[in-house]
Amino acid sequence: MTEQEQKVLACELSALSVFRGILKHRTMTAFIAFLNTKERKQRRLELFGEFVYSLWEDNYSFSDFLYRAVCTDENPYIVGTARGKAIPTVLAENAAGELALFSKLTRIDAKELCASLNFEGYLPRFANEPMDFIQIYEERLQNIHRCGYGIFATAGMFRVEGEEILPVQAADNVSTDHFIGYEQERQQVYANTQALIDGKPAANVLLFGDAGTGKSSTVKACANHFASQGVRLIELRKDQLFSLSRIMGQIADNPLKFIIFIDDLSFNKNDDQFSMLKAALEGSASAKAQNAVIYATSNRRHIVKESFSDRATADDIHHNDTVQELMSLSDRFGLTVYFERPNKLLYLEIVHQLAQKHGITAEDLDVRAEAYALQKGNRSPRAAEQFINSLL
């Protein structure tokens, strides 16, 4: 590639309009800097090394970087398509031209890029596989309801930090075949999620019951199971419920389906977040998105904690109404699923299947498992798993 060809390529990339957000990536910044520089040979080699180094996140593959950058870029073309808007002809033409340019980038190598340097020494290499981004992008547009775009094309589970929705690093990859027992309980959650995917009425779900029975794992396994069908999980802490209406607004026009997951939910009677969740559960326009459901877990059937002194107060004229409002929050969930602590028979069945899975054999397995549960203070799937892990 001659210096003039490099200059033209740099100008073409600098003029990106549809996928302009890709220019903010460190890799693209380093690549254009290398193409543009007219400094001495050593400086140009330094910039080339910086470009190759920046590819470490994508296994030192330029084509992998371009694929990730293109598929996760949030731009007017893909957003408009996702929302069913008419796309201006000129926007579609610009997008096609830029996608063709990205395809061209996947057909160059280190030797070609550095040909004009006339350098005989060692050059770092990078991987690059030819890709047809016009075809790739068209397929993603046709499957936008499953693939998503922007940040939601990068992962299946997300968390909220301040004003941002961020992918969960090292997300829990628990799967539906991880569980033993509680099939009926989990099936209710899966069926409700399938209804959401199918565009049918789907309920907000409260999973309540004893600790260690798999409530949180059920929600995460459900999200993992349906991720390929366009389901994304956004986890909210209780103290982040003030962000609920904003998040609902952000995802309302998205073609994906969302589970807003609130783990270990409980309130005191004066919690300010109570009204925000209540509005969302009751379908308030500002707090509910049609493509989202709320899945919450709690160890309590009645989410709001109440003491006997609360019932004895004389300050509230309509005290009975207030008590009923607090106690009925859980009733506002369209579906409640009870995860009961397992009896001895189910507990030992879980122990036996986990032992078989890990190749553990012991004549006194039942006795030791019961002793472990007694030490823990309860029988639960979590206790069974912890017992088996102690034998590994």
N, C-alpha and C positions, 0 to 999 in steps of 0.2 A: 504494500500500500504506500503510495507516494505521499509526500507532505501535502500536496494539493488535495489528494483524495481524503486525507485525514481532516484537513480544514473544512472541506465540504461536509463530511460526516458530522463534525462538531457543530457546524452551523445548522444542519438538519435537526440534530438532537436539541439544540438550544431553542429551536423554533417550535418545539412541541406545544400543542394547545389543548388537545383533549386529555392526553396522559401527562400533563405538565407536572403533576404531583410526583412522578417517578424521578424527576430531576433532583428532588430533595434527598434521595437515597445516597448514602455515602459512596456506594460503588459507582453510581452514575456521575457523581461529582468528580471522583478521581479519574474516571475514564475520559470525561470531557477535558479535564485539566491536562491529561497526557496528550490528547489529540491537539490541543490548542497551543501548547508551549513551544516557544522558539528558542528556548535557552540552550545552554551547552548540553552535550550528550549525557554527562553524568546526572544532571538535573532531570532530564527526560527519563532516564532509567529509574531514578528515584520515584518519579510519578507513576511509572509503569509498575514498579514494585508495590506501591501503595494501592494501586488498582487491584492487583492480584491478591494482596493481603486482605482487602476488603471483602473478598469472596468467601472467606472462611465460613461464614454463617450458612452459605449455600453449597458446602462441600467443594469449594473452589471451582464451581461450575458457573460460567457466565450465563448459559442458557437457563439453568435452574434459578438464578437470580432474576432474570428477565421474566420467567414464568411467574414467580412469586410476586414480583412487582406489578406486572400487568394484571394478574388475576385478583389482586387485593386492592388495586387502585380504585378509589371512589371518585368518579368523574360524572359530568352531566349526561354522557351517553348511556352509561349503564344504569344510573339512577333514574333517568327518564324512561328507559326501557322497563325497568323493574316496576315503575309506577303506572305503566300502561299509557304513557304520554306519546304524542306524535313526535317523532324525531326529525328535526330539520334535515333536509338532504345534505346541506353543506357540512353539518356535524357528522353525519354518517360517512361522508367522503373523507373528511379529515381523520376520523378514527381509522378507516381502512388504510389510508396512507401511512399513518404512524405505526399501525400493526405490521404493515409490510416492511417498514424500516426496522422494527424489532426483529422480524424474521431474518433480515439481512445480517443483523449483528450476531445471530447464532451460527453464522457460517464463516466467521473469521477466527484465526488462531494467533498465538503469540508471535510466531515467526513472521506472519504477514503484517501484523501491526507494527513490528519493529524493523521492518525491511529497510526503511529509509535511514536508520541509524548507522548502518554498515558496521554493526558490532559483532565481533567474532567470539566473544566470551559467552559465559553461561547466562541464559535468560530463564526466569521462572515461567512455568507453563500454567495454563488453566484449562479446565475441561469446557467443551462446548459441543452441543448436539443440535443439528438443524431442526428448527421448529417452524410450523406454519401457524403464526399467531392469528391470522384472519380466521382460519378454520377453528382453532382452539377457542377464540373469543366468541365466535358464533354459537358453538356448542354450549358455552357457559351462559350465554344470553338465553338460549332455549331452555336451560335448566336452572335459571336464576333462583327459582323457588327452592331448590335443593342446595345449590352451590353458595348462594349469597354473594355479597360483594363487600368491598371495604374491609373493615376490621373483622366482620362476621364471616369472612371467607378464610380466616386464618386458623380458627380453632372451633371447638364445640362447646367449651365452657369459658365463662367470663366472670370477672369481678368488677366492682365499682370502686374507684379511687378518686375522690373529689368530684370533678365534673366529667371524668373520663371513664369509659368502659374499656377494660383491658383484658386480653386473653389470659387465662390461668396457666401459669407455667407448671409443668409436671402435673397436669390434671389427673384426677383419679380415673383410672381406666377400668373400673369395675364393670363387669358384664352381667347380662341376665342369667348366665349359667353359673354364676358365682354362688348363688344362694341355694340353701337347702330348707325346705319347708316354706310356709307362708305364700304358697302359690296363688291362692285365692285373693289374698290381699294385694299382691303385686299385680295380678291380672287386672284388677280394677283400675290401677294407676296407668297401666299400659293401654288399656282399652280407651281410657279418657284421652290419653295423648294421641292415640290413633284418630280419635274423633276430631281433635284439633287439626291434625294434618289433613284430614279429609274435608275440612271446612264445615263440619257439623258442630252443633252446640257442645262445648266442652266446659266442664265445671272447674272451679277453683277447688283444690284438694287440700285437706288437712290430714296428715298422717300422724296419729297420736298413739301413745302407748308406752310401754316400759322401755327403759334405756337398754341399748345394745341389741335391739330386735331387728335392726336393719332398715329403719325408716329413711335415714339420709342416703344410705347406699342404694336403696330402691329408686330414689329420685335420680341419682347420678347414673345408675345403670340404665334407667329409662332414657335419659338424655343421650347416653352413648349409643344405645340401641337404635334410636331414631335420628341420629345425627345425619346419616346419609340421606334421610328423607326431608332434611331441611329444618331440624329442630336444634335450637341453641339454648343453653342454660345460662342465665345471668344470676349470680348469687348476690344477695343483699343481706347485710347484717341488720339487726333490728334498729340500730342507731342510724341507719342510712335510709329508713323508710320515708324521710322527708324528700328523698330524691326519686321516689316512686313515680310521681306524675311526670317528672321530667324524662325519666327513662321510657315510660310508656309513650310519651310524645316522640322520642327519638326513634322508636321501633315501629310506630303505628303504620307507616307506609312501606315497611320492609316486607318483601315477599316471603321471608322466612317465618317460622313459628317459634315462639319463645316461651320458655318456662322461667318465671321469676321465682327463684328458690330462696326461701327464708328458713334457715335452720334453727332449731331449738328456740322456738318462738314462745314468749310469755310476756305479759305486761303487768305492771302495777296499775292501780286504778287511776292514777294521775298521769300516766304516760302520755306525752304529747303525740307520740307516733300512732297512738290508738286510732285517732280520727282519720289519719291518712290511709291506714290499711282498711278501715271500715268503708271509706269512700270507694276504694278500689274493689272491694268485695261486693259492694252494692251496685257496682256498674256505673259510677260517676263518670261522665264524659271526659273529664279532665284527668282521671286517674285510671282509666281502663283502655287497653288497646284490643281490638278484635282478634289480633293474631297472637295474643298472649294469655297465659293462665298463671295463676299463683299457686305454687306448691309449697306448703309450709309443714314443718315437723315440730312436734311438741311432745313433751312427756306428760302434759296435762290435757285432759278432755276440755276443761274450761280454761282458756288461755289466760284470762285475766285473774290474777291472784286476788283473793278477797279474804279478809279476816273477820272474826266475829264482831270486832269493834266497829268494822265498817257497817254492819247491819244495825248497830245500836245507835248510830248518829241521829241527832234530831235537827241537824242544820239543813237538810234537804227536805223541802216540803213534799216533793214527789219522790221520796227515797226508793220506794218499790220499783218505780219506773227506771231509776238510775241503776239499781242492782240488776234488773233484767237486761238492760242494755249492755252492761259489762259482761254478764255471764253468757249472753247469747252471741258473742262475737264468733265463736266456733260454729254456731248454727248458720252463719252467713256463708260458710264454705258449702258449695253445692254437693261435695262428696267428702265424707269423712271415713277414713280407713283405720281400723283399730289393729295395732300390732301387740298382741297379748304375749306376756312372758310365757315361754314354752313349758309344758309339763315335763315330767321326768322322761317319759317315753320319747317325746320329740327331741329333747335335749340330747339324749343318748344317741338317737338316730343321726343328729347333726354331727356328734363326735365320731360315730362310726364311719360316716361318709367322708369326713375330713381326714380321718386316719387312713382310710383306704386310698384316698387321693394322694396322700404323701407317703404311702408305703409303710405305715406304722402298724405293727402287730404287737399286742401285749395281752396276756391272759387276764390281768387285773385292770384292764382299760376302764371298764365301767366304774369300778370302785374308786379309782384315782380321779376319774372325771367328776364323780359326785363330790369327792373330797375337795377338789379344786373349786367347784361351784359353791360349796359351803364356805370355803375360805373367802371367795369373792362376795358372798352374801346373796347371790341369786343365780338362777339358771338363765342363760341367754345365749343366742347365737354368738355374740361377741365373746362371752366366757368360754364357749366351746372352742372357738378359733384360737383364743389365747392359750387355752390348755394344750391344744395340739401343737402350737408354736413352741411351747415350753419343752416339748418332747423332741423337737428337731435338733 
